[in-house]
Amino acid sequence: MGVFDYESDDDSNLLVDVPFQIYDYTQKLKMTLQEVKDEMKNTEGKPEVKGRIRQLQREISQRKMMSAVPEADVIITNQPIML
């Protein structure tokens, strides 16, 4: 049988039953909020770990930039935003 099982000869019930079966089927396919959270953790990693990695990347970038300052000809700080 297919996704929408219907075994009656009475067509009057089809008007109510088929839309209900479609609605019920789509509701069963949806993930719960907890399932969505768990999938995000599994695919992207825990938020705490990602935050720590970003922090380390910023620190490395800052150190690299600061090590290049002695060789720089010009240093621009607090550059104003031109509109």
N, C-alpha and C positions, 0 to 999 in steps of 0.2 A: 504494500500500500504506500501511498505517497505521504507527503507532509500533512496534507489536509484530508484526513480520513472522514468519509461520509458514506454511510451504507443504507440510507433510507430512500424510499421512492417519493416521499412527501416533499414537494418543492417549496412549500410555504416556510419550512424551517430553514431552508438554505439562506434566506434573506438575513436571518439572525445568526445562524450557526457559522457560516463561512467567515464573515467579518470577525466574529469572536475567535475562531480558530487562528486567523491571521494575527490578531492582536496577541493572543496567548502564546503563539509560536515566537513572535518577536520579543515578548517579555522574557521568555525562557532563554533566549540567546544573549540577553544583556548580562554584563558582569556586575557583581555587587561592588560597592565602594571599596571594601576590603580587598577584593580580588584585583581591582585596578591598582591600589596602593602596592600590593605584593608584586604585581607584574612590573611596576615602575622600579621598585627596589631591585628586582632580579635583572632587569635589562639595563638600567642606568647606574646601579649601585646605590648605596645608602647616601642620603643627603649630607651626613656628617663627614663621610669620607671624601665626597666630592668637594665640600667646602674646604677641607684641609688641603686637598691637592691644589685648589685654586690659590689658597693662601701661600703655599710653598712656591707656586709658579710666580706669584707677584713678588715675593721676596727675592727669588733668583733674578727676575727681570730688573728689580730695583738695584741689586748688587752689580749687575752687568752694566746698567746705565751709570751708576756712580763710579765704576772703575774706568769708564770712558771719559769722565770729566777732565782729568789732567791733560789729556791729549786734545781736547776740544778747542777750536778757535773761538767759537761763540757759544754762549749758554743762554738760552731763553727761559725765563721763569715767569710764572703768573701772566701768561700771554692773554691780553684782553680779547674778548669776543667781538669781532667786527660784524656789525649788521648792515 
